[in-house]
């Protein structure tokens, strides 16, 4: 007995129509999933440092990190939805994030404000590199829509890196 149309729909994979080849979908969605894990890791670390900021520059640093965290979080949905738009899948859990993330967590009891900012500066610089790697994968498969999004996110991460660099610059 063959399945009904409704039964077929229930059995259908999460396949979205696209003109990208199956290897492109696989490569791009895998790159986007890893990138999304990194973005979530950076978001949580930025919020962690925002929540645990202290010292004489508390207000300025606290507000800057909140602004940066909002910008980072704003990319998450677009990254995940881009993978789905091309017929791929994306992250499914915190465990999935932890298996894919390349940006390290910081669970220390106390981190000085200077070390917080320096660590975030380096993490944002690492994110720029990871964004460029993902851009290369998308360019290789002629996925111009994703490369266009990545270019905006590269610019945003470079700006965050610059602000964090200037904030941590030592006076001579």
KALINCOR-V936833 format. One record per backbone hydrogen bond with DSSP energy under -0.5 kcal/mol. CO is the residue of the C=O (numbers start at 1). NH is the residue of the N-H. Records with the same first field share a line. If there is no record, write none. Layout:
CO=NH / NH
This chain:
4=8
5=9
6=10
7=11
8=12
13=15
14=16
21=25
22=26
23=27
24=28
25=29
26=30
27=31
28=32
29=33
30=34
31=35
32=36
33=37
34=38
35=39
36=40
37=41
38=42
39=43
40=44
41=45
42=46
43=47
44=48
45=49
46=50
47=51
48=52
50=53
55=58
57=61
58=62
59=63
60=64
61=65
62=66
63=67
64=68
65=69
66=70
67=71
68=72
69=73
70=74
71=75
72=75
73=76 / 77
74=78
75=79
76=80
77=81
78=82
79=83
80=84
81=85
82=86
83=88
84=87
93=97
94=98
95=99
96=100
97=100 / 101
102=104
112=116
113=117
114=118
115=119
116=120
117=121
118=122
119=123
120=124
121=125
122=126
123=127
124=128
125=129
126=130
127=131
128=132
129=133
130=134
131=135
132=136
133=137
134=138
135=139
136=140
137=141
138=143
139=142
142=144
143=147
144=148
145=149
146=150
147=151
148=152
149=153
150=154
151=155
152=156
153=157
154=158
155=159
156=160
157=161
158=162
159=163
160=164
161=165
162=166
163=167
164=168
165=169
